[in-house]
Amino acid sequence: ATPRSSARQLVREALERYGLNPDDFGQFALCDVVGRPGGGGTAGGGWQGEHLREVGDWERPLVLQELWKPKAGWSRRFEIRRRQDLERAADGDDGDTAGEWRQWRRGRRRPWRG
């Protein structure tokens, strides 16, 4: 990955690296996920994503990462998710971040809190 790599290119490369068909990249989306350490109160508890935004196919994730840093106590990572799962979560709109993102895309509210 380089600063010139697009989200679409990174998804294709990741699919290929994990032995999946890179031509299926349209079924997947790169997501920018902001969260905090410590999932569920368990000792040494992992990472809990709280805010999700689908990265546009032509956006440059490494440039995004450089230009915008989360507040103290928060961290960010990029995840590849099936578009079908994002759409299903958005349709449910049960307060999850995919639903938040869908509403933001319609111009109703911002995807990030804080």
ABEGO torsion letter per residue (X at the ends): XBAABBAAAAAAAAAAAAGBBAAAAAABBBBBBBBBBGBGGBBGAEBBBABBBBBBAABBAAAAAAABBBBBGBBBBBBBBBAAAAAAAAAAGAGBAAAAAAAAAAGABBABBX
